[in-house]
Amino acid sequence: MVGHVEWVQFGRVEHVPRPGEVVHARECFAEPAGGGAVAAVQLAALAGDAQLLTALGDDDLAKRSAARLRELGVRVCAASRKGQDTRSALTLIDDRGERTITTLGPRLQAVGADIGLPWAQLAEADAVYFTAGDLEALHAARAARVLVASPRAREALGRGVPLDAIILSADDSIERRELARAQGEAALVLMTEGERGGSYRGTNGESGRWAPAPVPGPPLDTYGCGDSFAAGLAFGLGAGMNVDDAISLAARCGAVCATGRGPYGRLLTLAGKAAQRAG
């Protein structure tokens, strides 16, 4: 996993406040999250091990983020950005389970010039999922057997590095716009549609849709479902699955995530079962 981390404060509310309104959260908790962290934890649950290459600030949130991710089974390799704060975010989960996110501060990301990071080890990986980094970092990730990316890694995409797959939300206007620059580099483009499933198309002319996986329990919130889906797809392709089987696994990862408290409350494991994670 090459990507970003955010320290996220979660609050459960009846509804997202309207302009000028005050609402009270009935539950609050915090986790290191963001696309890089969530996908790394899901990869670790599936593979039994996962490595995250990222960048953090030199503040207390950096220490807390790294410690918590290690508790969740991730080997964290983080470049320290001296004098900078780790990015934080506020996420509100409403009674429908929908999440609304406000990020606070610039996103920190690993770059190829971070000589303390084990870039050469990526050549030994079956799969890498890439959400943030520069072009040099993406070149290092391309040495893996399978490379999957998010269009949010906009600084590195659209510059000629071939991808095995790129994944985005069909409802995200920013990701759709960024896809326009990078889709020619991807052998497979997947567009998730939440509870409607999603669609895919390949440069080989293959295309299709997938149905949503059954949600194994009452859904609690949608935070992390898309990142869990992407991690599941990267794992499946890296394990040699065909496209349909990898998508099926990815959809199950997203469905299980929806039934947990926050992004790590429940995760699909290598055994194909949902596991509870201590929060």
MARDOMAR-879431 format. One line per 3 residues: number of its first residue (from 1); for each residue x negated, y, z of N, C-alpha, C, CB. Coordinates in steps of 0.05 Angstrom, whole numbers, plus 5000, padded with zeros to 4 digits. Glycine has a CB too. Example, Ala and Ser with C-alpha at 12.3 -4.5 7.8 and 13.67 -1.06 7.14 Angstrom:
BEGIN
1	4736 4886 5156 4754 4910 5156 4736 4934 5156 4774 4911 5181; 4743 4955 5142 4727 4979 5143 4742 5001 5157 4718 4988 5114
// end
This chain:
BEGIN
1	4983 4976 5000 5000 5000 5000 4982 5025 5000 5019 5000 5024; 4987 5042 4981 4974 5068 4980 4996 5089 4981 4955 5072 4955; 4997 5104 5003 5020 5123 5005 5019 5140 5029 5045 5108 5005
4	5041 5154 5033 5042 5175 5054 5058 5166 5078 5056 5200 5042; 5052 5180 5100 5065 5174 5126 5076 5200 5137 5045 5161 5146; 5099 5199 5149 5112 5221 5162 5121 5212 5190 5136 5233 5145
7	5118 5229 5210 5129 5223 5236 5158 5233 5236 5113 5235 5259; 5177 5214 5237 5205 5221 5233 5221 5220 5259 5218 5203 5212; 5234 5242 5266 5253 5242 5288 5281 5236 5277 5253 5270 5303
10	5293 5215 5287 5319 5206 5278 5340 5215 5298 5320 5176 5273; 5363 5224 5287 5386 5230 5304 5412 5220 5292 5388 5261 5308; 5428 5206 5308 5454 5197 5298 5475 5217 5305 5461 5169 5311
13	5489 5226 5284 5509 5247 5288 5535 5238 5274 5500 5274 5276; 5557 5251 5282 5583 5245 5269 5582 5253 5240 5606 5258 5284; 5571 5276 5235 5569 5286 5208 5545 5306 5207 5595 5300 5199
16	5535 5311 5183 5514 5331 5180 5526 5358 5184 5501 5328 5151; 5513 5376 5199 5525 5402 5205 5530 5419 5180 5508 5417 5225; 5552 5432 5181 5558 5452 5160 5543 5478 5167 5589 5457 5157
19	5540 5496 5147 5526 5521 5153 5537 5535 5178 5527 5540 5129; 5519 5540 5197 5527 5554 5221 5537 5537 5243 5547 5574 5215; 5541 5511 5238 5553 5493 5258 5531 5480 5275 5569 5470 5244
22	5538 5474 5300 5521 5459 5318 5533 5432 5322 5517 5475 5345; 5517 5411 5318 5526 5384 5324 5506 5372 5344 5528 5367 5298; 5516 5352 5359 5500 5339 5379 5495 5310 5371 5514 5341 5407
25	5469 5302 5372 5462 5274 5366 5468 5257 5390 5432 5272 5358; 5481 5234 5384 5488 5216 5406 5466 5196 5411 5514 5201 5400; 5446 5195 5393 5423 5177 5397 5399 5189 5383 5429 5148 5387
28	5376 5188 5395 5351 5199 5383 5329 5179 5386 5344 5226 5395; 5312 5176 5365 5288 5160 5367 5269 5169 5346 5295 5129 5364; 5244 5160 5347 5224 5169 5328 5207 5146 5319 5206 5191 5340
31	5198 5147 5294 5181 5126 5282 5163 5139 5261 5199 5104 5269; 5139 5128 5256 5124 5135 5233 5138 5123 5209 5094 5126 5234; 5145 5139 5190 5161 5129 5167 5151 5143 5142 5192 5134 5171
34	5170 5150 5123 5161 5159 5097 5157 5134 5079 5136 5177 5098; 5155 5139 5053 5154 5117 5034 5131 5098 5039 5153 5127 5007; 5107 5109 5045 5084 5092 5048 5086 5074 5073 5059 5108 5050
37	5094 5086 5095 5096 5070 5120 5117 5049 5118 5101 5089 5143; 5141 5056 5109 5163 5037 5108 5156 5014 5090 5189 5051 5099; 5146 5019 5067 5139 4997 5048 5117 4980 5059 5131 5009 5021
40	5098 4992 5073 5076 4976 5084 5086 4957 5105 5055 4994 5097; 5105 4966 5122 5116 4948 5143 5132 4925 5130 5133 4964 5162; 5147 4932 5110 5163 4910 5096 5144 4891 5082 5182 4923 5076
43	5122 4900 5070 5103 4883 5058 5090 4865 5078 5081 4899 5043; 5084 4875 5102 5072 4859 5123 5091 4838 5132 5064 4877 5146; 5117 4844 5133 5137 4825 5142 5139 4802 5121 5164 4838 5146
46	5136 4808 5096 5138 4788 5075 5113 4772 5072 5145 4801 5048; 5090 4785 5073 5065 4772 5066 5050 4763 5091 5047 4791 5051; 5058 4772 5114 5044 4765 5139 5021 4784 5144 5034 4737 5137
49	5015 4802 5124 4993 4820 5127 4996 4842 5105 4965 4806 5125; 4989 4866 5112 4989 4888 5091 4970 4909 5101 5018 4899 5087; 4958 4922 5081 4939 4944 5087 4950 4970 5075 4911 4938 5075
52	4949 4991 5091 4959 5017 5083 4935 5036 5081 4980 5028 5102; 4931 5048 5057 4911 5069 5053 4926 5095 5052 4894 5064 5027; 4920 5113 5070 4935 5138 5073 4917 5160 5083 4959 5134 5091
55	4929 5183 5089 4915 5205 5102 4934 5215 5124 4908 5228 5082; 4921 5222 5147 4936 5233 5170 4922 5258 5179 4938 5212 5193; 4936 5274 5195 4923 5297 5207 4904 5289 5230 4944 5317 5217
58	4894 5309 5244 4877 5303 5267 4892 5309 5293 4851 5318 5266; 4918 5305 5293 4935 5312 5316 4945 5287 5330 4959 5329 5307; 4960 5291 5351 4971 5268 5367 4989 5251 5350 4985 5278 5392
61	5004 5263 5332 5023 5247 5316 5008 5227 5298 5040 5266 5298; 4984 5235 5290 4968 5216 5274 4961 5191 5290 4942 5230 5264; 4952 5195 5315 4946 5173 5332 4970 5156 5338 4934 5183 5359
64	4993 5169 5343 5017 5154 5349 5027 5138 5325 5039 5173 5359; 5024 5151 5301 5033 5137 5277 5016 5112 5272 5031 5156 5253; 4990 5115 5273 4972 5092 5267 4977 5070 5288 4943 5101 5268
67	4980 5077 5313 4984 5057 5334 5010 5042 5330 4983 5070 5362; 5031 5056 5323 5057 5043 5319 5057 5025 5295 5079 5064 5317; 5045 5034 5273 5044 5018 5249 5027 4992 5254 5032 5034 5226
70	5007 4994 5269 4991 4970 5276 5008 4951 5292 4965 4977 5291; 5025 4961 5310 5043 4944 5325 5062 4929 5306 5059 4961 5345; 5069 4942 5284 5087 4930 5265 5073 4912 5244 5102 4952 5250
73	5047 4908 5248 5033 4888 5231 5018 4900 5208 5052 4869 5221; 5014 4926 5207 5001 4939 5184 4972 4945 5192 5016 4964 5176; 4953 4939 5174 4925 4948 5177 4923 4976 5166 4905 4928 5163
76	4920 4996 5183 4921 5024 5175 4892 5033 5170 4934 5041 5197; 4888 5043 5146 4862 5056 5138 4869 5085 5131 4848 5040 5114; 4863 5103 5149 4872 5131 5144 4848 5150 5144 4891 5139 5166
79	4847 5167 5123 4829 5189 5123 4840 5211 5141 4824 5199 5093; 4822 5224 5156 4831 5245 5174 4828 5272 5161 4816 5244 5201; 4849 5288 5161 4849 5315 5150 4845 5335 5173 4875 5321 5134
82	4820 5343 5177 4813 5360 5199 4828 5387 5197 4783 5365 5199; 4838 5395 5220 4852 5421 5221 4880 5421 5209 4836 5441 5207; 4890 5397 5201 4917 5396 5190 4935 5378 5208 4916 5384 5162
85	4960 5384 5207 4980 5368 5222 4991 5346 5205 5002 5386 5233; 4996 5323 5218 5010 5302 5205 5039 5312 5198 5011 5276 5222; 5047 5306 5174 5074 5315 5166 5095 5302 5184 5079 5308 5136
88	5115 5317 5191 5138 5307 5206 5164 5311 5190 5140 5320 5234; 5185 5300 5200 5211 5302 5187 5233 5298 5207 5213 5282 5163; 5256 5309 5200 5281 5305 5215 5301 5291 5198 5292 5332 5226
91	5311 5268 5207 5330 5253 5192 5356 5250 5209 5319 5225 5185; 5378 5258 5197 5404 5255 5210 5419 5232 5196 5421 5281 5208; 5429 5213 5213 5445 5191 5203 5474 5196 5211 5434 5163 5215
94	5492 5198 5192 5519 5204 5198 5535 5178 5202 5532 5221 5176; 5561 5181 5208 5578 5158 5214 5582 5139 5190 5604 5167 5225; 5576 5149 5166 5578 5132 5142 5552 5116 5138 5584 5148 5118
97	5532 5122 5154 5506 5109 5151 5488 5123 5131 5510 5081 5142; 5497 5145 5120 5480 5160 5101 5460 5177 5116 5498 5179 5084; 5436 5179 5104 5414 5194 5117 5409 5220 5102 5389 5178 5119
100	5404 5241 5117 5397 5268 5106 5370 5276 5118 5420 5289 5112; 5351 5282 5101 5323 5286 5110 5314 5314 5105 5305 5266 5096; 5300 5325 5125 5286 5351 5122 5257 5346 5129 5299 5373 5140
103	5239 5350 5110 5210 5347 5116 5199 5373 5126 5195 5337 5091; 5179 5370 5144 5166 5394 5156 5136 5393 5152 5173 5395 5187; 5126 5410 5135 5098 5411 5129 5091 5396 5104 5083 5399 5152
106	5066 5401 5093 5058 5388 5068 5052 5358 5072 5033 5402 5058; 5056 5343 5050 5050 5315 5050 5020 5311 5048 5065 5301 5027; 5010 5294 5066 4982 5287 5065 4979 5260 5050 4969 5284 5094
109	4958 5258 5033 4955 5234 5017 4926 5227 5014 4968 5237 4989; 4920 5202 5011 4893 5192 5007 4885 5200 4978 4891 5162 5011; 4859 5206 4975 4848 5212 4949 4823 5195 4945 4841 5243 4946
112	4815 5192 4920 4792 5175 4913 4767 5185 4926 4789 5174 4884; 4765 5210 4932 4740 5221 4945 4738 5214 4974 4740 5251 4941; 4759 5202 4985 4757 5193 5013 4740 5168 5015 4786 5187 5025
115	4714 5173 5019 4695 5151 5017 4697 5131 5040 4667 5162 5016; 4711 5139 5061 4714 5120 5084 4736 5100 5079 4720 5135 5108; 4752 5103 5058 4774 5084 5053 4764 5061 5035 4798 5098 5039
118	4774 5037 5040 4764 5013 5025 4776 5010 4998 4770 4988 5042; 4771 5029 4980 4783 5028 4953 4775 5003 4938 4774 5053 4938; 4751 4993 4941 4742 4970 4926 4758 4945 4933 4713 4964 4931
121	4769 4944 4957 4785 4921 4966 4811 4918 4950 4791 4922 4995; 4820 4939 4938 4846 4938 4923 4843 4919 4900 4854 4966 4913; 4819 4914 4890 4815 4895 4868 4822 4866 4876 4787 4897 4857
124	4822 4861 4902 4828 4835 4912 4857 4831 4918 4812 4830 4937; 4873 4852 4915 4902 4850 4923 4918 4838 4900 4912 4878 4929; 4938 4822 4908 4957 4812 4889 4976 4834 4879 4974 4789 4901
127	4982 4853 4897 5000 4875 4889 4994 4900 4906 5029 4866 4892; 4997 4923 4893 4996 4948 4907 5021 4964 4900 4969 4964 4899; 5033 4977 4920 5054 4996 4915 5043 5023 4922 5080 4989 4933
130	5047 5042 4904 5034 5069 4904 5055 5091 4906 5015 5073 4880; 5055 5106 4927 5074 5128 4930 5061 5155 4931 5091 5124 4954; 5035 5157 4937 5022 5183 4939 4992 5179 4937 5029 5197 4966
133	4979 5197 4923 4950 5196 4919 4943 5211 4893 4940 5167 4918; 4917 5215 4889 4908 5228 4865 4902 5208 4842 4884 5246 4870; 4893 5218 4820 4888 5201 4797 4866 5180 4803 4881 5217 4772
136	4846 5189 4817 4824 5170 4823 4834 5147 4841 4801 5185 4837; 4852 5154 4860 4864 5133 4877 4881 5114 4861 4881 5146 4899; 4896 5125 4841 4912 5108 4824 4895 5089 4807 4930 5124 4806
139	4872 5099 4797 4854 5082 4782 4844 5059 4800 4830 5098 4772; 4838 5064 4825 4829 5043 4844 4852 5023 4848 4820 5055 4870; 4876 5033 4851 4899 5015 4855 4904 4998 4830 4924 5031 4862
142	4898 5008 4807 4903 4993 4782 4885 4968 4781 4897 5011 4758; 4865 4966 4797 4848 4942 4797 4863 4918 4809 4823 4947 4813; 4885 4923 4824 4901 4901 4834 4915 4886 4811 4922 4911 4854
145	4923 4862 4816 4936 4846 4795 4962 4858 4786 4940 4817 4804; 4978 4869 4805 5003 4882 4800 5003 4909 4813 5027 4865 4810; 5011 4930 4797 5013 4957 4808 5041 4968 4803 4992 4975 4794
148	5055 4974 4825 5082 4986 4824 5080 5014 4836 5102 4968 4841; 5095 5033 4825 5092 5061 4834 5120 5073 4837 5075 5077 4815; 5120 5094 4853 5143 5112 4856 5137 5137 4839 5149 5119 4886
151	5158 5149 4826 5153 5174 4812 5146 5197 4831 5177 5181 4796; 5149 5193 4857 5142 5214 4876 5111 5217 4877 5152 5207 4904; 5097 5198 4866 5067 5201 4864 5060 5218 4839 5053 5173 4862
154	5073 5240 4837 5072 5256 4813 5045 5266 4805 5091 5279 4815; 5027 5271 4824 5001 5282 4818 4984 5262 4802 4986 5290 4843; 4989 5236 4805 4973 5216 4792 4985 5204 4767 4967 5194 4812
157	5012 5206 4765 5026 5193 4743 5026 5211 4718 5054 5186 4751; 5032 5198 4695 5033 5213 4670 5006 5219 4659 5049 5238 4674; 4985 5205 4668 4958 5211 4659 4944 5186 4648 4942 5223 4682
160	4960 5167 4639 4949 5145 4623 4943 5120 4638 4924 5154 4611; 4949 5118 4664 4943 5093 4679 4968 5075 4676 4938 5099 4709; 4964 5051 4665 4987 5033 4661 4998 5022 4687 4979 5010 4642
163	5024 5019 4689 5038 5009 4712 5053 4984 4705 5057 5030 4725; 5055 4965 4723 5072 4942 4718 5101 4949 4722 5064 4919 4737; 5107 4967 4741 5134 4976 4745 5134 5003 4759 5150 4955 4762
166	5156 5018 4754 5161 5043 4768 5190 5041 4778 5156 5068 4750; 5194 5050 4803 5221 5047 4815 5230 5075 4825 5220 5027 4839; 5255 5081 4819 5266 5106 4828 5296 5103 4834 5262 5128 4807
169	5307 5122 4849 5335 5123 4855 5349 5138 4832 5340 5137 4882; 5370 5125 4821 5386 5138 4800 5399 5164 4809 5406 5119 4789; 5403 5166 4835 5417 5190 4846 5397 5212 4854 5433 5182 4870
172	5371 5208 4850 5351 5228 4859 5342 5244 4835 5327 5214 4873; 5350 5269 4834 5344 5286 4810 5314 5291 4808 5359 5312 4812; 5300 5293 4831 5271 5297 4830 5257 5273 4818 5260 5303 4858
175	5264 5249 4826 5251 5225 4816 5258 5221 4787 5260 5201 4832; 5282 5227 4778 5289 5225 4750 5273 5244 4733 5320 5230 4745; 5269 5268 4743 5253 5288 4728 5224 5279 4726 5254 5315 4741
178	5213 5268 4747 5185 5259 4747 5182 5235 4729 5175 5253 4775; 5203 5218 4727 5201 5194 4710 5196 5202 4681 5227 5178 4712; 5205 5224 4672 5202 5232 4644 5173 5233 4636 5215 5259 4639
181	5155 5240 4655 5127 5241 4648 5113 5214 4649 5113 5260 4667; 5124 5196 4666 5109 5171 4671 5121 5146 4660 5107 5168 4701; 5146 5147 4649 5159 5123 4641 5145 5108 4619 5187 5128 4634
184	5130 5123 4602 5116 5110 4580 5092 5093 4589 5106 5130 4561; 5084 5097 4615 5062 5081 4626 5071 5056 4639 5047 5098 4645; 5097 5052 4643 5107 5030 4659 5119 5008 4641 5128 5039 4679
187	5110 4983 4646 5121 4961 4631 5150 4956 4639 5105 4936 4636; 5158 4964 4663 5185 4959 4673 5194 4984 4689 5186 4933 4691; 5218 4994 4683 5229 5016 4697 5255 5006 4711 5236 5040 4678
190	5256 5011 4737 5279 5002 4753 5292 5026 4766 5271 4981 4774; 5319 5028 4763 5334 5050 4775 5354 5038 4795 5349 5066 4754; 5350 5043 4821 5367 5033 4842 5392 5051 4844 5352 5031 4868
193	5414 5038 4851 5440 5052 4854 5453 5045 4880 5458 5046 4831; 5437 5038 4901 5449 5033 4927 5468 5009 4927 5463 5057 4938; 5491 5014 4937 5511 4993 4940 5523 4984 4913 5534 5001 4958
196	5515 4998 4891 5523 4989 4864 5503 4971 4851 5529 5014 4847; 5481 4966 4864 5460 4950 4851 5440 4967 4837 5472 4929 4832; 5437 4963 4810 5418 4979 4795 5414 4968 4767 5392 4981 4810
199	5396 4980 4752 5390 4972 4725 5360 4973 4720 5405 4990 4705; 5352 4958 4700 5323 4958 4692 5321 4956 4662 5308 4935 4706; 5297 4965 4653 5291 4962 4624 5261 4959 4622 5301 4987 4608
202	5253 4943 4603 5224 4937 4599 5215 4946 4572 5218 4908 4604; 5189 4950 4569 5178 4957 4543 5180 4934 4523 5149 4966 4546; 5185 4910 4533 5188 4887 4515 5217 4884 4504 5181 4861 4529
205	5234 4904 4510 5261 4904 4501 5280 4891 4521 5263 4890 4476; 5270 4879 4542 5287 4866 4562 5301 4888 4579 5270 4848 4580; 5326 4884 4584 5341 4903 4601 5364 4888 4615 5352 4927 4585
208	5375 4900 4635 5397 4887 4649 5405 4902 4674 5390 4859 4656; 5423 4891 4689 5432 4902 4714 5430 4881 4736 5461 4913 4712; 5429 4889 4760 5431 4870 4782 5453 4879 4801 5404 4867 4797
211	5465 4859 4813 5486 4864 4833 5474 4869 4860 5506 4840 4834; 5487 4884 4877 5476 4888 4904 5475 4862 4920 5492 4909 4919; 5456 4858 4937 5455 4835 4954 5475 4838 4976 5426 4831 4965
214	5487 4817 4986 5505 4819 5008 5491 4830 5033 5517 4791 5015; 5504 4848 5046 5493 4860 5071 5498 4841 5094 5504 4889 5076; 5477 4830 5106 5481 4809 5127 5487 4820 5154 5456 4792 5128
217	5509 4835 5156 5517 4846 5182 5528 4875 5178 5493 4847 5201; 5537 4887 5199 5548 4914 5197 5526 4933 5189 5561 4923 5223; 5529 4949 5168 5509 4969 5161 5507 4991 5181 5514 4980 5132
220	5482 4999 5188 5478 5021 5207 5469 5046 5194 5459 5012 5228; 5449 5044 5176 5440 5068 5162 5424 5060 5137 5423 5086 5180; 5421 5079 5119 5408 5074 5093 5379 5082 5093 5423 5088 5071
223	5368 5093 5115 5341 5102 5114 5322 5078 5111 5333 5118 5140; 5304 5080 5091 5285 5059 5086 5294 5037 5067 5278 5047 5111; 5319 5037 5059 5329 5015 5042 5315 5015 5015 5359 5017 5038
226	5311 5039 5003 5298 5041 4977 5269 5033 4979 5301 5068 4966; 5255 5041 5000 5227 5034 5003 5223 5005 5008 5214 5051 5026; 5242 4993 5023 5241 4964 5028 5246 4949 5002 5262 4956 5049
229	5264 4959 4985 5269 4947 4959 5243 4947 4943 5292 4962 4944; 5230 4970 4942 5205 4973 4926 5184 4954 4936 5195 5001 4926; 5181 4951 4963 5161 4933 4974 5168 4904 4966 5160 4936 5004
232	5194 4897 4967 5202 4870 4960 5196 4864 4931 5231 4866 4965; 5200 4884 4913 5194 4880 4885 5164 4876 4881 5205 4903 4868; 5148 4893 4893 5119 4891 4890 5109 4863 4900 5104 4913 4906
235	5120 4855 4923 5113 4829 4934 5120 4806 4914 5126 4824 4961; 5145 4808 4904 5154 4787 4886 5138 4785 4860 5183 4792 4879; 5132 4808 4848 5116 4808 4824 5088 4798 4830 5115 4836 4811
238	5077 4807 4853 5050 4798 4860 5049 4769 4866 5041 4814 4884; 5071 4757 4875 5072 4729 4881 5077 4712 4856 5093 4723 4901; 5080 4725 4833 5084 4711 4808 5113 4705 4801 5070 4685 4809
241	5132 4717 4815 5160 4713 4808 5167 4726 4782 5178 4724 4830; 5188 4716 4768 5197 4730 4744 5213 4754 4753 5215 4711 4727; 5220 4771 4734 5233 4797 4741 5259 4793 4756 5238 4813 4716
244	5276 4775 4747 5302 4771 4761 5298 4762 4790 5319 4751 4746; 5280 4744 4794 5276 4734 4822 5263 4755 4839 5258 4709 4821; 5245 4771 4828 5233 4792 4844 5253 4813 4851 5209 4805 4828
247	5271 4820 4833 5293 4839 4839 5312 4828 4860 5308 4846 4813; 5318 4803 4858 5335 4790 4878 5323 4792 4906 5341 4761 4871; 5297 4787 4908 5284 4789 4934 5284 4818 4943 5255 4779 4932
250	5279 4837 4925 5278 4865 4932 5306 4874 4942 5270 4882 4908; 5327 4865 4929 5354 4873 4937 5360 4862 4965 5375 4863 4917; 5351 4839 4971 5355 4828 4998 5340 4844 5019 5347 4798 4999
253	5316 4852 5012 5301 4869 5031 5316 4895 5037 5274 4876 5019; 5327 4908 5017 5342 4932 5021 5368 4927 5037 5350 4945 4995; 5381 4905 5032 5406 4899 5046 5401 4893 5075 5420 4875 5033
256	5380 4879 5081 5373 4873 5109 5366 4898 5124 5350 4852 5111; 5350 4916 5111 5342 4941 5124 5366 4957 5132 5325 4957 5105; 5388 4956 5117 5411 4973 5122 5425 4965 5148 5431 4971 5099
259	5419 4941 5158 5433 4931 5182 5417 4937 5208 5438 4901 5180; 5394 4950 5206 5378 4955 5229 5378 4984 5238 5350 4947 5223; 5368 4988 5262 5366 5015 5273 5340 5027 5262 5366 5015 5305
262	5343 5047 5245 5320 5058 5232 5308 5039 5211 5299 5066 5253; 5285 5046 5201 5273 5030 5179 5262 5003 5187 5252 5046 5166; 5257 4999 5214 5244 4975 5223 5262 4958 5241 5219 4982 5237
265	5286 4965 5245 5304 4950 5263 5308 4922 5254 5331 4964 5265; 5311 4918 5227 5313 4890 5216 5298 4890 5190 5343 4882 5213; 5282 4869 5186 5266 4866 5161 5268 4838 5151 5237 4874 5166
268	5269 4834 5125 5268 4808 5114 5239 4797 5116 5277 4808 5084; 5236 4773 5126 5210 4761 5130 5203 4741 5108 5208 4747 5157; 5178 4732 5109 5169 4712 5089 5186 4687 5089 5140 4705 5094
271	5197 4680 5112 5214 4656 5114 5241 4661 5101 5217 4648 5142; 5246 4686 5092 5272 4692 5080 5294 4698 5101 5281 4669 5063; 5285 4703 5126 5304 4709 5147 5300 4738 5157 5301 4689 5171
274	5321 4749 5168 5319 4776 5178 5308 4775 5206 5347 4790 5179; 5288 4791 5211 5275 4792 5237 5280 4818 5251 5244 4787 5235; 5284 4818 5277 5287 4842 5293 5260 4852 5299 5304 4837 5319
277	5256 4879 5298 5231 4891 5306 5236 4909 5330 5218 4907 5282; 5219 4908 5349 5223 4924 5373 5221 4954 5366 5202 4917 5395; 5239 4970 5377 5239 4998 5371 5231 5014 5395 5266 5007 5361
// end
